[in-house]
Amino acid sequence: MVETHFVQAVETLQTGPARGPGDPVREGATLTGEQCRTLYQRQLDSRLLDIAARWLREQDEGFYTIGSAGHEGNAAVAAALRPDDPALLHYRSGAFYLTRSEQAGRLPEQGIRDVLMGLTAAAEEPIAGGRHKVFGHPELAVIPQTSTIASHLPRAVGVAFAIERARALDTAGLWPDDAIAVCSFGDASVNHATALSGFNTAAYATYQGQRVPILFVCEDNGIGISVRTPRGWVEASARRPGIEYFAADGCDLASAYDTAVRAVEHVRSHRTPAFLHLSTVRLMGHAGSDVESAYRTQRELRADLARDPLLRTARLLVEAGLTTPEELLRRYELAREHVLRIALETTRLPRLRSAKEVMEPIAPHDADLVAKISPVAAESAVRERTFAGTLPESEKPLTLSQSINRTLADALAVYPEMMVFGEDVAKKGGVYGVTRGLQKRFGPARVFDTHLDEQAILGLALGAGVSRLLPVPEIQYLAYLHNAIDQIRGEAATLSFFSQGAYPNPMVVRIAGYAYQKGFGGHFHNDNAIAALRDIPGLIIASPSRPDDASAMLRTCLAAARTQGSVCVFLEPIALYHTRDLFEEGDGGWLAPYAPPSRWAETHVPIGGARSYGDGRDLTIVTFGNGVRMSLRAAVRLTQEGFSCRVLDLRWLAPLPVADLLRAAELTGKVLIADETRHSGGVSEGVMAELLDAGYQGQVARVTSADSFVPLGGAADHVLLSEEEIEEAARKLLS
């Protein structure tokens, strides 16, 4: 229907007075005839890719049919930008991608082939390698995005923030100093929480005088699958303090280009956000399986066909005397044949052939490189200034909180691209004082407060990480992470997978977690649920319980992020932050001296390396976090009764330290898992599965917290794992 209408309508076009290629394509426009002719070809190629996608699906050779038909006006946005402006694109931004590809000096056929290889899941596809259909390319500054609606907007704001912050830090970022970020999305997306977070963060920062050079581009076709967007709603949503609003008819290439140029110039010169609202149409339905006639009238469908941006650009060219209807139709058929021929060729390309190939870019681990980088410290003179002459290794033994604080300071001193940020982390130093004094030492450009929005915090980290900075965001409490976990699941952890490592996303997310706080909390300040983290492929989860482990493991996570783009979650047990004693009051058994840099190599903790306490041969207690302290106390009492126990602190919850676990289990033949997380979906399930998968033949049991939220006050004792339960289960296993 769309093709037929286009051909019939072009046949009726009337040639106008001839304009020169360098002249405006029409009176009052800045778009020249030559520019219009070039962009029309990219619009045409994008339209034909949508047709090829439907043809490939019919042949069972293509696997994606959400197209860009009706949105081809976004070619004008690409033309208004530079090819080194980072772009995070909507899945209907096909003409933008093809235009950007040509801007970068590539042949038009190369951009076409990129998209077709994505449609056919070819392993040679340059960004995702056949893992997903995305617009992206490391040579085009196009960062691939998933299909999660609007989830890329917080990251896009983070990229804009990182452009400016890299300059402030005087460190080499990924983008030019005067670059701007651009992200495109649909009208239905403006209602999503992540979109609102992105808009609000950009406006909030601008309101405070911070530079956030981002262009939001809403491609508004008036409908989200079958749900209509109320007339005027996008404009009402876009008009916010600090964000300049621009609107254009996205079906009129000249209008779209002129407005896009003004919007881009505003962002680039003022370094503040703008919202470009392009009115478009959606042709050929939401996707190949979508039957529009089930929810749209024929009158509506005909009205969209009349606004077809490809047809309207053809009319511009014909009325400017730059071509004829006959020439347009001849070129249409040649281009159609060309695109379908390439489509057929891509069906013959190899696809991913094994789980190993599919998973290769998920989480690269070079243990030797991490071990080499982790011990690196700043020069002695720099450390002396950092710590005002009192080096942490010369202090008395430290608490967990103090050890993390000193390690962050040491890392900030050696990594100029590192930033620590989150709610309350700056002047206050965090709710628990973990970051106290860091802003005073390193300044507000490197240690700063954010507004209260976990999606925004992680979005800033996402944008900073992909821009070659080293973000260390803090989520104030584990329960608050669940407001924004898709920023880790859908954005951070997937980026390496969908870009074959071309766009690493390094970050170390510090989270105050677990339960057992005294006199404070209830559920949202005492959360013991981490299952949502443990099922994210490639995510590294560190869970230190002791001060010396925390220091070494934090250095490991920072080295892994910096050298191989790892996404790390650093879970810090709140109840152990200020704990000093182990067995009795005043013994200082939970304190530890801070290792000097000369010992960092020998005290290095590799990812997936556990820690063993004791050499008992009767029972192995496997645990982590708060469970380590409880298990050690229980083990001493059991030893006094004549039982020989060892305690294994997992330390890493993903990946689990399987080799160390099996070794400790085989040494005793009896394993008790003391798991402070919940009975269902807790860590113990994974530990038991690893033991069984490895063929462990000994006895195994577990004690866990209940499948409950954590209540207020003493009621928490009824549902949380206790020392007494550990002892009771151990005696039962030993009897």
N, C-alpha and C positions, 0 to 999 in steps of 0.2 A: 504493500500500500504506500509506504513512504517513498520507495524508489519510483513507483509509477507516477505518483503525484509530482515528484521532482522533475522527472523527464517531461511530463505534459506541461508543467508550468514554465519550464525553461523555453520550451518551443514557442511560447506566446510572448516572450520578452521582446521589447522594442529597443533597438540600438539608438543611443543618443549621440549628441555632438562629441567628437573625439577630444579627450584630454591627454596630455602627455603623461608618461609613466612617473615623472617626478612631481606632477601637479597633484593637489588634493583630489581625492577620488570623487568628491562632490563639494559644492560650495559650503564654506565654513568649517570643513573638516581639516584635521592635521594629518590624517592617514593618507599617504600618497597612493597613487594607482599601482605602483610597483609593489609597495608593501601589501596592498590589498590582494594583488594577484598571488603573492607568495603565501599569505595567510589562508587564502581560499584553498590553495592546494593542500595545506595541512588540515584544514577543515574537511576537505573531501576525503583525504586519506583516513581520517578518524572515522568518518561515516562508513567508509568501506570496510574498516576493521570491525565495526559492529555487524555489518552484513556477513563478513567472513566468520565471525564468532558464531552466528546462528547456523551458518552452513557447516562449520566444523562440528557443532553439537549434533546436527542431523546425521553426520557421518560417524558419530561416537568417537570423534578425534579431538574435540574441544571440551573444556570443562568449566567455562565461565561465560556468561552471557549478559552480565550487567554492563550496559554500554553507555556511550557518551552522546548518542543521537539527540539533538536538540540543545546540547550544551556546547556546541563547537565554538561559540563566542569566546570561550576561555583561551583560545589562541591569542586573542588580543591582549590578555593579561600577561601571558608569557612574553609577547613582543615588547611590552612596556617595561619588563624587568631585564636584568642582566643574567647571563647564564651562570654566574657564580653566586647569585642570591639563593640561599637555601629554600627549597620548596617541599612542602608536605601536602600531598595532593589527594583530593576527593576521588572516588573511583569513577567519576564521570568526567575527569579532566584529561581525556585522551588527546584532544587537540593541543592542550597546553604542553603535554609531554612531547608530542611530535615537533612542536614549534621550538621548544627548549633544545631538543636534540639537534635540530638544524642550526640553531643559534650557536651551538658549541662547535660548529664546523664539521659535523657528521653528515654523511649522505642521507637524504630522506629515507632511502630504503632501510637504513640501519635502525631508525626509530620504529618503522613499520615491523621489521623483523623482531625487534625486542618484544613488542606487544604480542605478536602472533606466537612467539615461543612461550610467552606466559600463558596464553590461551590453551596451548597444547601440552603444557607441563613439560617442556623440553629441558633436559638437564643443562643445555648450553645457554639457557636464558640468563642474561648478564647480572641480574640482581638476586632473585630468589632461587635460581637454578632449578626451576620446576617444582618448587615447594608451595608456591601460592601465586595467584595472579595479582601482581602489584605494579604500580608505576614507581620506578626507582632506578637510579644508576649512579655509581660513585663518581663518574666523570661529569655528571650533569648537575650536581648538587641537589639531586632529587632523593629525599629520604623516604624509603618505602613505608607505607602505612597499611595496617590491617583493615578489615571491613567493620571493625567495631565502631559504631557511629560516634563521631566527634571525639573519640578518645585521644586523637592526636593534637587537639587544640592546646591542652596544658603543655605538652612537649614543645609545640611551636612557639608559645610564649617563652618557654625556657631557652629555645634557640636564640630568639631575639635578645633576651636578657644576656645570654652568653656572649653574643657578638660585642656588646658594650662592656661586659665585665672582663673579657679577655684583654681588652685595651686598657682597662683600669688596672689590671694585674700586671700589665706589661709582659704578658706571656703569649706564646704563639697559639692562637686558636685555629680552627679549621676554616673560618670564613674571613674575607677581607674586612678591614675596619669599617668601611662604609657600606657593607652589605646590609640588606634587610631580609627578614624572614617573610615568607608568604605561606598561608595555608588555605585550602579551599574545602568547602563542605556544602551540604544541601540545606534547603530551608527547614526540613524536618529536624535536622541536627541541632538547630539553634535552641531547641527545647531541652536538649540533653544536659545532665548535670555537668559533664566534662566540658561542654561548650560554654556553659554559664561560668564555670570556674576559669576557663581561659579568658573570656571577656572581662570578668571581674578582676582577675589578676593584672591584666594589662592596664585596665582603668585605675586600679588601686596604686600600681607602681607609678603611673603617669601623674596621678593626683599628688604624689609625694615628690615629684620632680625628677624621678628616675627615667632613664632613657629605655624605651622598649620599642625598637623599630620593627613593627610587625604589620603586615597587611592581611586582614581577614577578608576572604572572598567567599561570599555566599552566592552559590548558583541556585537561584530560586525558581524552580519550575512549578511551584504551587501545590505540590502533592508529595506525600511520603508513602510510597507503595500505593495504598488506596485511600489514605487519610489526607483530606485537604488542609492546607495551611490557610488560616483566616487572612483575608485581604488586609494588608497593612501591618500584619503581625511582625514580619521580619524587620521592617523599618523601626517599629516600636521597640523591638528587642535590641536593635543595633545602636540606638541613640543613647549613649552613656557618657558620663563625664570623662573627658580626656581622650575619647575615641572619635575621630573625625569621620563623618558619614558621607559617602559618595554613592550615587545611584545611576544606573544606565540600563538601557535595553540591551541585554546580552544577545539578542537575536540580530541586532544591528551592529555589524562589525566596526563601522566608523565611530559610532557613538560609544561602543564598549572600549575601543582603543583610546579615544580621546579622554574618556573619564578615567581609564586605568592609568594613563600617563600622569594625569593630575594627582591621582591617589598615590601612586608610587613616588612621585616627586615630593609630596607632602611627607610621607614616611621617611624618605631618604634625607631630606633636608632638616626636618624638625626632630627626627629620631623618636617620634611618637606614633601610636597606633592609628590605623585607619580601617574602616569597614567599607568594602566595595560590594555593593548590592547589585548583582546582575540578574535581571529578569529573563528567564529562559523558558523553554518548553521541554517536555519529555516526550520524545518520539520512540516508538517501538516498545513501549511498556517499561516496567521496572526491570525486567529481565526476560529471558527467552520463554520462561514458563508462565509469564504473567498474561492473563486475558483481560485486557483493559475494558472491554465491552461489558464486563460483569459489574463494573462500578462507575463507568463514565459514559456519558451520552455521545451519540454520533456527532452532535453539534459541537461538543467540546473537542472531540478528536479532530474534526475538520478545522476548527479554529487554531489548534496547535500546528496543523500542517501548513496553514496559511502563514504562520510565523516562522517556519523552518529557517534557521539561521544560514544553512548552506544555500538555500534558494535566495535568501535576501542578499547574501554576498554576491551570488551570481548576478542578481539584478543590478547591484552597484557597479560591477565590472561592465556589464552590457550597456547600462545607461551612461557610463563614462566613455563609451566607445573604445574600451580597451580589449574587447573580444566580441564574439558573436555567439548567439545561441547554438549555432551549428558546431562551432569550435568547442564550446563547453561540453556539449553532448558527446562529441568525438573523444575529447579528453576523459570524460567520465567513463566511457566504455574501456578505453585503454588502461586507465588507472584501476578499474574494477578487475580487469583480466590480470593485471600485474599483481594486485594484492591477493587475489585468490590463488595465483600460481605460487606466491611465496607461502601462503597458508598451507597449500598442499605439500610443499617442500618441508615445512616444519613438522608435519605429521610423521615424517620419516626419520626425524632426529631421535637419538637415544633419550630415554627417560630414566629417572632414578630406578636403580635395579635392586637395591637392598636396603635393609634397615640401617646399616652402617652408613651408606651414602646419604640417606635422608637425615640422619642425626649428626652428621659430621660437624656442621657449624653451630650446634646448639651451645656448647660450652667447652671451648678448647682449654685444655689444662697442660701447661708446661711447668711441671713441678720444679725442675732444675732452674728455670728462669726465675720463678717466684722466689726460690731459696736464695738466688743470687742477689735479687733486688731488695728483698725484705730487710736485710741487715744494714742497708745504706742509711747513714745518718748525716746530718748537716756538719759542717766543719766545727771544730771545737770552739772557735771564737763566736760563731753564730749561735751555738747552743748556750754558751755562757751568757750572751745577751738575751736570748730567749727566756732563760730561766733566772735572769737577774742575778747570776753568780752562784745560785744554789741549785746545782744539778740534781735531778731527781734521784740518781743513784747514790747521792750523798745524804738523802733524807732518811728518816726512820722508815721501817717497813710500812707499805701503803695499803689502803683499802682498795677494793675493786673500783670504786668511783674515782679515787685519786689516781690509780694506775691508768685508767682510760684517759683521764684528763692529761696526764703527763705524756702519754703516747700520742694523743692528738696534737699536742704542742710540738713534740719532736717531728711528727709527720708534716705539720704545717711549715716547720722550719726548713725541711728538705725538699718539699714539693710545692713550688711556687704557684702551681695551677690548682691547688687544693682549696676547697671552700667548705666551711661548716655552717649549716643554717637550719632553721626550723623555728617553731614557736618557742619564745622565751629563752633561746640559747645564748643570746648576746650579753647584755648587761646583767641580767639575772643569773646567767650561767646554767640555765635549765632548771626544771622543777626540783631536781635532786643535786644540783650544783656540779654536775659532771663536766660542763663546759665553762665553769667559772674562770674568769681571768683571760680567756683566750682572745676575746675581742680587744681587750686592752693591749695585749701583746702584738696582735697581728692586724688590727684595724677592721673597720666596718665593711671593707670590700671583700674580706675573706671570712669573717665570722659575723653573721647578721641574723636578725629576726625576720620571720615572714609573717604574713597574716594567717589567721586561723582557718586553714583549708588544706587538708592532707593531699587532695588531688593537685593543688597548686604546688605544694612543697615537692612532691614527687615529679610533677611536670617540669619544674625548674631544674631538678636533678637530671631528668631525661634530656632536656635541651642542653644542659651544660656538659653532660657526659658525651653526647654525640658530637659536641663541638670541641672535644679534646681538652676539656677541663676535668678535674677530679672532684666530683661532688660527694659530700658526706652529709646527707640530710638526716635530721632527727625526727622520728615520729614519737610524739610524747608518751603514748601508751599503746600497747599492742592492740587493744580493742579498737582504737581509732584507725588503725591500718585498714580495717575492713571497709571503711568508708571509701577507700581509694585503691583497693588491692588490684584492680584491673590495670592501673598504671604500672604495676610490676608484672602482672600476669600477661596482659595483652599488649603492652608497649615495651617495657624494658627487656623482659626475658625473650621476647620474640624477635627483637630487631636483628640480632646476629643470625638467627635462623632464616629470616626473610631477606637478608642481604649477604649471606654467605661470608659473614665476617667483615664485609666492606665498611659497615657502619657499626663499630663497636659502641657499646653503651655502658661504660664503666661507672660504677657507683658503689658506695658502701652505705647502706641504709641502717642507721642506728635506731634500735627500738627498745624502749624500756618495757620489759614484759614479765610474764609469769605472775604468780600470786604470793601469798604469805606476808604481805605488808601488815604491820601492826598498827591498829588504830586508824586505818585510812582505807577508804575505797569502796568496797562492793565491786560488782562485776566490771565496770568500765575502767577501774584502776587496778584490777586483779584479773587478768585474762590469761587462761592457760590453753588457748586453742591455737594451734599452729598448723593444722592439717591443710588449710588453704594455701600455705606457703610450701609445704613439703611436696605437693603434687605439681609444682611448676617446673617443667624440664629445664635443667641447666642452672637453676638458682642455687647459689651457695649459701648455706645457713650455718653461721657460727654461733655457738652457745657456750661462752666461757662462764665458769663459775668462780674461779680464783683470780686474784689480781695479776699474778705472773702470767697465767694463761691468757688473760684478756689482753695484756700488752702484746705478747707475741702473736696471738691470733689476729689482732687488729692490724699489726704490721703485715701479716700474711694477706689479709683481705685487701688492704690498700695496694700491695704489690701486685696481686692478681688482677685487680681492677685496672691498675695503671699499665700493666704489661700485656694483658690479653683481653681487656674489656669485660672482665667478669662483673656480673651483677650479684652483689653480696648483701645478705641481711645479717646484721650483727645484733643478736638478741641478748640483752643485758638484764640479768635477774635483779629486779628492783629491790627485793628483800635482802639481797646480799651487798648492795652498794656500799653500805657503811658498816657492815658486819666486821667485827674485829676478832672475835673469839670462836674457838671450835668446840672444845669439850667443857670448859668451865670458864667462868667470868675472870677476865684478866690474863688468859693464857696467850692471847695474841695469835692464836693458831690459824686465823683466817687472813692474816696480814702477810705481805710478801715484799721483799726488797725489789727495787726497780733495777733491772739489769742494765749495766752500762753498754754502750754501743759495741765495745770490744767483745761482748758475750752474746750479741744478738744472733750471730751465725750459729753458735752451738745450742742456743735455746730456741731456735726457729721451730715453729709448729706447722708442719705441712697440712694442707687441706686433706681432710679425711684421716687425720692421725689422732688416736685416742690417748688417754693418760691413765696409767695403772697405779693404784695405791696398794701396797702390801704384796706379800708373796704366798698368800693362803692357798691350800690345795683342796679344801673341802667345798668351798662355795665362791662363785663369782657373782657379785652384785653389779649389774649394768645400769647406769643411770646418767644423769646430766643435770645442769642447772642447780636449783635448790636441792634436788635429790642427792647431789654429791655430798653436801654437808650432812644431810640426814643419814645417808648410808654409811658415811665414815663413823658417825657417832654410834649407829647401830652395830657396825662391824666391831668396834672396840668392845662393846658389851658382850657380843657373841664370842669374841676371842677370850674374854675373861671367863666364859663358861666352857672353854676348851675347844671351841670351833675355830678352824683356820680359814679366814675369809680374805678375799681381795675385792677391791672396788675398782671398776672400770668406768671412768668418765668419758663418755662418747666425744664430747666437745664439739663435734660437727654433726648436725642433724640432716644435712644434705651436702655432699654425699655422706652416707653413714660410713664409719671406719670399719668396713667389713672384715678386713684381714686381721686387725687388732681384736675385733670382737670374737672371731673364730678361735684365735690363739688363746685368748683368755678363757673362753668357754671350754675348750678341750683340756686345758690345764686342770680343771676341777671336775668337769663332767656334770656339774649342777649350776644352773644359771637362774638367778632371780632378777627380773627387770623391774626397777623402781622408777616409775614414770609419773611425773607430776602433771602431765597432760591428761586428757580425758580417756576413759575406757574405750570409747568408740572413736576411731579416727586419730588416736594418739600415736606417739612415737613408738610405743611398745609393739604395736602391730607390725611396723616395719622391721623392728629388730627381730621379732619372732620369725617373720617371713624370710629374712636373710639367713637365719640359723637353719631353718628347714630346707631352704633352697640349696644350701651348701652341704646338706647331708649330715648335719649335726645329730648325733645319736643319744646324747645325754638328756638329762632332765631339764625342763625349763618351766618357769612359772612367772607370773607378773602380778604386780600390785600397781594400781593407778588411782587417779582422782576419779570421782563419779562423773557420770554424764549430766553435769549440771552447770549452770552459770554460778559464779562465785557470789554468795550473798554477803551482806554487811556484817561486820563485827565477828563475834565468836561463832556465829552460825556457819562461817566458812570452814571451821574445823571438822564439820560433819561431812563435807564433800571433798576436801582436799586430802591428798596422800599425807600420811603421818609417819613419824619414826616408828611408832608402835606397830603400825601395819607392816612396815618393812621387817621389823624384828619377828613378828608373828609368822609372816610368810616364810622368812628364812628358816626359822625353827621347824616349820612344817616340812620344808624341802630337805632339811638336814636329818630329820628323824627317820 
